[in-house]
Structure formats: structure tokens, C-alpha cells
Amino acid sequence: MELGTLSEWVAATAETLAVIVALFLPYYTQRQARKARAKRFEKIVSQGISRLAEGDLADLDDFKSFVKISSLLEIDDDLLALLQIGQTAVNVIGSATTLTQTQQHDLAELQQQLRLV
């Protein structure tokens, strides 16, 4: 039984590595894209809740739209958890034009909860 030449071994190793890369590169790329998307969602929800907690209700309709549309389109459970916190913030405010102490406290708690997700 012959083991073959060094060049055959190098070629076989290179082919094996190429197959491994071809199989796992899409998974790695998808995972990185999911992480980046989660960061963007967290930033948007966090900034939205921060503005609402400060009493800036001018962008409330845009925030509501973002949360509603994203919730309908998203299938990732982690991102849905972030969006649920955003929806809870929208529910806390309701149709108010100014925030009460209770609403501000509830929004502060949501910001803390968002950091834990």
C-alpha cells in the first residue's frame, strides 16, 4: 500500500479545507448578519424608549409603526423579544400627550429590561 506523494497529500488537504469552508461560511455569515441586525434593533428600541422617557413624544407614531411592522415581519425570537419591549413602551404611553411619573417610571424599567435581553 502506497501513501502517495507529498503533492497529493497537500492537494487532498486543500480540497478538504475548501469543502469545510464552503459548508460553514454561509452559516457564519448568516450568524454575523443576525448579530448585526439584533444590535440595530436594540439600538432603535433603546433610543426610542429613551426619547419617550424624556417626554419627547414627537416621534411616537414613527416608533409605533416601526415596532408594529417589524413585529409582523420578524421571525427571530430574540428580535421579537426586543420588539415586545418596544410595544410595551408604546402601550405604557397610550394616547397620552404628556408623561406622568408612573409612565416615566415604567419606561425606565423597560430600559433596564432592554439591557438584560
Wavefront OBJ file of the C-alpha trace (Angstrom):
o trace
v 0.000 0.000 0.000
v 1.459 3.311 -1.095
v 0.686 6.511 0.763
v 1.156 8.768 -2.246
v 3.324 11.744 -2.880
v 3.508 14.870 -0.811
v 1.768 16.873 -3.543
v -1.216 14.510 -3.452
v -1.474 14.920 0.307
v -1.326 18.707 0.028
v -3.989 18.684 -2.696
v -6.265 16.414 -0.668
v -5.857 18.590 2.427
v -6.608 21.736 0.420
v -9.738 20.144 -1.044
v -10.917 19.078 2.398
v -10.407 22.590 3.761
v -12.235 24.060 0.760
v -15.238 21.820 1.416
v -15.252 22.739 5.114
v -15.133 26.445 4.303
v -17.837 26.081 1.660
v -20.125 24.323 4.141
v -19.642 26.618 7.129
v -19.091 30.036 5.562
v -22.808 30.646 4.852
v -23.666 29.704 8.441
v -21.020 32.064 9.812
v -22.121 34.898 7.514
v -25.760 34.437 8.462
v -24.868 34.415 12.146
v -22.890 37.644 11.838
v -25.744 39.289 9.917
v -28.207 38.194 12.616
v -25.984 39.690 15.337
v -25.717 42.973 13.437
v -29.490 43.061 12.914
v -30.066 42.405 16.621
v -27.729 45.282 17.507
v -29.591 47.626 15.150
v -32.964 46.624 16.576
v -31.706 47.026 20.143
v -30.312 50.473 19.327
v -33.543 51.628 17.673
v -35.737 50.369 20.513
v -33.379 51.731 23.159
v -33.217 55.180 21.570
v -36.976 55.201 21.072
v -37.665 54.369 24.712
v -35.065 56.926 25.854
v -36.744 59.675 23.841
v -40.145 58.676 25.126
v -38.864 58.612 28.717
v -37.548 62.152 28.272
v -41.037 63.233 27.249
v -40.262 63.656 23.540
v -43.446 62.197 22.065
v -42.982 63.760 18.620
v -41.641 60.541 17.089
v -44.116 58.253 18.848
v -46.041 57.476 15.655
v -42.845 56.523 13.810
v -41.786 54.315 16.715
v -45.211 52.652 16.807
v -45.015 51.968 13.083
v -41.519 50.523 13.350
v -42.490 48.190 16.170
v -45.708 47.052 14.523
v -44.269 46.429 11.050
v -41.092 44.803 12.354
v -43.112 42.547 14.656
v -45.190 41.354 11.738
v -42.169 40.635 9.544
v -39.749 39.206 12.087
v -39.491 35.504 12.905
v -36.425 35.504 15.178
v -37.471 35.029 18.817
v -34.684 37.220 20.212
v -35.623 40.131 17.965
v -39.297 39.621 18.765
v -38.420 39.930 22.462
v -36.812 43.316 21.753
v -39.831 44.419 19.756
v -42.156 43.263 22.534
v -40.376 45.632 24.912
v -40.903 48.410 22.365
v -44.593 47.501 22.111
v -44.876 47.572 25.897
v -43.402 51.094 25.866
v -45.999 52.146 23.308
v -48.727 50.621 25.467
v -47.427 52.433 28.560
v -47.753 55.777 26.809
v -51.078 55.011 25.163
v -52.636 58.185 23.854
v -51.055 60.499 26.412
v -49.633 63.831 25.310
v -47.514 64.279 28.441
v -45.984 61.657 30.678
v -46.951 61.041 34.273
v -44.489 59.956 36.938
v -45.803 56.398 36.696
v -45.283 56.308 32.930
v -41.747 57.661 33.288
v -41.009 55.039 35.932
v -42.434 52.266 33.734
v -40.328 53.436 30.786
v -37.206 53.465 32.979
v -37.974 49.872 33.996
v -38.339 48.932 30.321
v -34.925 50.446 29.610
v -33.458 48.248 32.361
v -35.263 45.231 30.950
v -33.928 46.018 27.493
v -30.364 45.913 28.787
v -30.964 42.390 30.118
v -32.215 40.999 26.809
l 1 2 3 4 5 6 7 8 9 10 11 12 13 14 15 16 17 18 19 20 21 22 23 24 25 26 27 28 29 30 31 32 33 34 35 36 37 38 39 40 41 42 43 44 45 46 47 48 49 50 51 52 53 54 55 56 57 58 59 60 61 62 63 64 65 66 67 68 69 70 71 72 73 74 75 76 77 78 79 80 81 82 83 84 85 86 87 88 89 90 91 92 93 94 95 96 97 98 99 100 101 102 103 104 105 106 107 108 109 110 111 112 113 114 115 116 117
